[in-house]
Amino acid sequence: MDSRQGPSAPAGRPGDRSRHAKRRPAAGVLGLIGLGRRSARSECRHIDTRIKDPRDVQRDARAAILDPKHDSEDRDRAVHDLAHGPGADEVSRWTLRNTIQDRYLDQGHRLAMAEEYRRCDPEAAVEALFLFALDAANDPFARLKAARLIADETQQRLAILLIARAAGDAECRLRAAVALKPLAPRDAEESTKALATDPEVSFGVRIEAVRHWSQVNRTAAVEVLWQIAGSPDTLWIRRITAAAELVLLRVRAAYKLLLEWVENRELPEEARTHLFATLRRLEAQRAV
């Protein structure tokens, strides 16, 4: 009897991949129930080699992700190795997810790892990005960036909604509300309305929120702008700005109000300068 083993598979040309390597495990029950669409594809830029022992690859990768001083190429390579490089498994991916959530590490370093994880394997990175986005200890804009990268639509919508409702920074809440529009229009409108009607919010953010709100509820937005423009307790510059927004919304009475203010001798010089600049801008935009 011939006891020799059959010939081993040919090594193939450099860059070739086995047809078996292209297979992906099925999504499973959780991929079908309660989770959103997952259509993102891997954008991994790394090529694996067989020069190093997989155990050495994993050891070096674990050390690299814990040191923010590594350059971006080393960091990204380490993320790739832990995600699906030589020797990668559930333990290595668990290590990567936990490191991304480690508050003792630099936040920018952790977000960069999450972004690279997403490029390597969008579906596997969903949990890491979701937890980063929900962590109130993280910078709100970094949280929003992570949320927008989530490949699962349901979890992306939830993460962005929570930021739009509860982030400590009003401008970030507005950015989240705008990002929420295509995912949950009603929730986006409610979040925008909350900012547009809140006098405690910075005026610039409030006006921008009114602009977005006017796209879905012009009547309510006009009412808020009239409240600002007609309030004697509001700074003149803000009243002028609100009136100008009304003109852009084709409210004719607002332009008449601006012209009346030109004749107001009690108007402070700074406000008068702003008023003339506003009128010139409206004329240039052919809004009058």
C-alpha positions in Angstrom: 0.0 0.0 0.0 1.2 3.4 -0.9 1.4 5.3 2.4 2.5 8.6 0.9 0.3 11.6 1.4 -1.2 13.3 -1.6 0.6 16.4 -3.0 0.1 19.6 -1.1 -1.8 22.4 -2.7 0.3 24.6 -4.9 1.5 27.9 -3.4 0.1 29.9 -6.3 1.2 33.2 -7.6 1.9 36.1 -5.2 -1.4 38.0 -4.5 -3.6 35.0 -5.3 -6.1 33.9 -2.8 -7.8 30.6 -2.3 -11.3 30.4 -3.5 -12.2 29.3 0.0 -10.8 32.4 1.6 -13.6 34.5 0.0 -16.3 32.7 1.9 -17.9 34.5 4.8 -19.9 33.0 7.6 -23.7 33.3 7.5 -25.2 36.2 9.4 -27.0 33.9 11.8 -30.3 34.6 13.6 -29.2 37.9 15.0 -28.2 39.1 11.5 -31.8 38.5 10.4 -33.8 39.6 13.5 -33.8 43.0 15.1 -30.8 44.3 13.2 -30.7 46.6 10.2 -29.3 46.2 6.8 -25.6 45.5 6.5 -24.4 46.4 3.0 -20.9 47.8 3.7 -18.0 46.1 2.2 -14.5 45.6 3.5 -12.0 48.3 2.4 -9.0 46.6 3.9 -5.7 47.7 2.4 -3.3 45.2 3.9 -1.8 42.1 2.4 -0.8 39.2 4.7 2.6 37.5 4.4 3.8 34.2 5.8 7.2 35.4 7.0 6.3 35.7 10.7 4.7 33.1 12.9 1.0 34.0 13.5 1.6 33.9 17.3 4.3 36.6 16.9 2.0 38.6 14.6 -0.7 38.6 17.3 1.7 39.4 20.1 3.1 42.4 18.3 -0.3 43.6 17.3 -1.6 43.5 20.9 1.4 45.5 22.0 1.0 48.1 19.2 -2.6 48.9 19.9 -1.8 49.7 23.5 0.8 52.3 22.5 -0.6 55.5 21.0 3.0 56.6 20.1 3.1 54.2 17.2 2.7 55.8 13.8 -0.6 55.4 12.0 0.7 52.7 9.6 1.8 50.5 12.5 -1.5 51.1 14.3 -3.6 50.3 11.3 -1.5 47.2 10.6 -2.0 46.0 14.2 -5.8 46.5 13.9 -5.8 44.5 10.7 -3.8 41.7 12.3 -6.2 41.4 15.2 -9.3 41.7 13.1 -8.5 39.1 10.4 -4.8 38.8 10.0 -2.6 35.7 10.6 -3.7 34.0 13.8 -6.7 36.2 14.3 -9.6 34.7 16.2 -12.5 35.6 18.5 -10.0 36.3 21.3 -8.0 38.7 19.2 -11.1 40.5 18.0 -12.4 40.7 21.7 -9.0 42.3 22.6 -9.4 44.8 19.9 -13.0 45.8 20.8 -12.0 46.1 24.5 -9.0 48.3 23.7 -11.2 50.6 21.6 -13.4 51.1 24.7 -10.4 51.7 27.1 -10.9 55.2 28.5 -7.3 55.2 29.8 -6.0 55.3 26.2 -5.9 58.4 24.0 -9.4 59.0 22.5 -8.1 59.9 19.1 -6.1 56.7 19.1 -9.1 54.7 20.0 -11.3 56.3 17.3 -8.6 55.8 14.7 -8.5 52.1 15.6 -12.3 51.8 15.3 -12.2 53.5 11.9 -9.5 51.0 10.7 -11.5 48.1 12.1 -14.5 49.3 10.1 -12.4 49.4 7.0 -11.2 45.9 7.6 -14.5 44.3 8.5 -17.6 46.6 8.7 -19.9 44.0 10.2 -17.5 42.9 12.9 -16.7 46.5 13.8 -20.4 47.4 14.5 -20.3 46.6 18.2 -17.0 48.5 18.8 -18.3 51.6 17.0 -21.7 51.4 18.7 -20.2 51.3 22.2 -17.8 54.1 21.4 -20.7 56.2 20.2 -22.8 55.6 23.3 -20.0 56.4 25.8 -20.8 59.8 27.2 -17.2 60.2 28.4 -16.1 60.5 24.8 -16.0 63.8 22.9 -19.5 64.3 21.4 -18.2 64.9 17.9 -16.0 61.8 18.0 -19.1 59.9 19.2 -21.0 61.2 16.2 -18.2 60.3 13.8 -18.2 56.7 15.2 -22.0 56.5 15.0 -22.0 57.5 11.3 -19.6 54.7 10.5 -21.8 51.9 12.0 -22.6 49.5 9.2 -25.8 48.3 10.8 -28.6 50.7 10.0 -30.7 50.0 13.1 -27.8 50.5 15.5 -26.6 53.5 13.6 -30.0 55.2 13.8 -30.2 54.5 17.6 -26.7 55.8 18.3 -27.2 59.0 16.3 -30.6 59.6 17.9 -29.1 59.3 21.4 -26.5 61.9 20.5 -29.0 64.2 18.9 -31.1 64.1 22.1 -28.5 64.1 24.8 -25.1 65.2 23.7 -23.7 67.9 25.9 -22.7 70.1 22.9 -25.6 71.8 21.2 -23.8 72.1 17.8 -23.1 68.4 17.9 -26.8 67.7 18.7 -27.7 69.7 15.6 -25.2 67.8 13.4 -26.6 64.6 14.7 -30.2 65.7 14.0 -29.2 66.5 10.4 -27.5 63.1 10.0 -30.6 61.5 11.3 -32.9 62.9 8.6 -32.5 60.1 6.1 -32.7 57.4 8.8 -35.6 58.7 11.0 -37.2 61.9 9.6 -39.6 62.4 12.5 -37.0 62.0 15.2 -34.7 64.3 13.3 -37.5 67.0 13.2 -38.1 66.7 16.9 -34.4 67.1 17.7 -34.2 70.1 15.4 -37.3 71.6 16.9 -35.9 71.3 20.4 -32.8 73.3 19.4 -34.7 75.9 17.4 -37.1 76.7 20.3 -34.5 76.6 23.1 -33.4 80.2 24.1 -30.6 78.7 26.1 -28.9 77.4 23.0 -26.3 79.6 21.4 -27.8 81.9 18.9 -25.8 80.7 15.9 -26.8 77.1 16.5 -30.4 78.1 17.1 -30.7 80.0 13.8 -29.1 77.1 11.9 -31.6 74.7 13.6 -34.4 77.0 12.5 -33.1 76.9 8.9 -33.2 73.1 8.9 -36.6 73.0 10.6 -38.0 75.4 8.0 -37.4 72.7 5.4 -40.0 70.4 7.0 -42.2 72.9 9.0 -42.0 76.4 7.5 -44.9 77.8 9.5 -43.4 76.8 12.9 -40.0 78.1 11.9 -41.4 81.4 10.7 -43.2 81.8 14.1 -40.0 81.3 16.0 -38.1 83.8 13.9 -40.9 86.4 14.4 -40.6 85.9 18.1 -36.9 86.7 18.0 -37.2 89.6 15.6 -40.1 91.2 17.5 -38.7 90.8 21.0 -37.5 94.1 22.5 -35.5 92.2 25.0 -33.4 90.5 22.3 -30.1 92.1 21.1 -30.5 94.2 18.0 -28.1 92.2 15.9 -30.0 89.0 16.7 -33.3 90.6 15.8 -31.8 91.8 12.5 -30.5 88.3 11.8 -33.9 86.7 12.5 -35.6 89.2 10.2 -33.2 88.5 7.4 -33.9 84.8 7.8 -37.6 85.6 7.4 -36.9 87.5 4.2 -35.1 84.4 2.9 -38.2 82.5 3.6 -40.1 85.0 1.5 -41.9 86.8 4.3 -42.4 90.2 2.8 -43.3 91.9 6.1 -39.8 91.1 7.4 -38.2 93.2 4.7 -40.4 96.2 5.6 -39.4 95.8 9.2 -35.7 96.0 8.2 -36.4 99.2 6.3 -38.2 100.7 9.3 -35.2 99.9 11.5 -33.0 102.0 9.1 -35.0 105.0 10.2 -34.8 104.1 13.9 -32.5 106.8 15.4 -32.2 104.7 18.6 -30.5 101.9 16.8 -26.9 101.4 18.1 -24.1 102.1 15.7 -22.9 98.5 15.7 -26.4 97.3 15.0 -26.9 99.9 12.2 -23.7 98.7 10.5 -24.9 95.1 10.7 -28.3 96.2 9.3 -26.8 97.8 6.3 -24.6 94.8 5.6 -27.6 92.5 5.9 -29.6 94.6 3.4 -26.7 94.6 0.9 -26.4 90.8 1.3 -30.1 90.2 0.8 -30.0 92.4 -2.3 -27.0 90.5 -3.7 -28.9 87.2 -3.1 -31.9 88.7 -4.8 -34.0 87.8 -1.8 -35.8 91.1 -1.9 
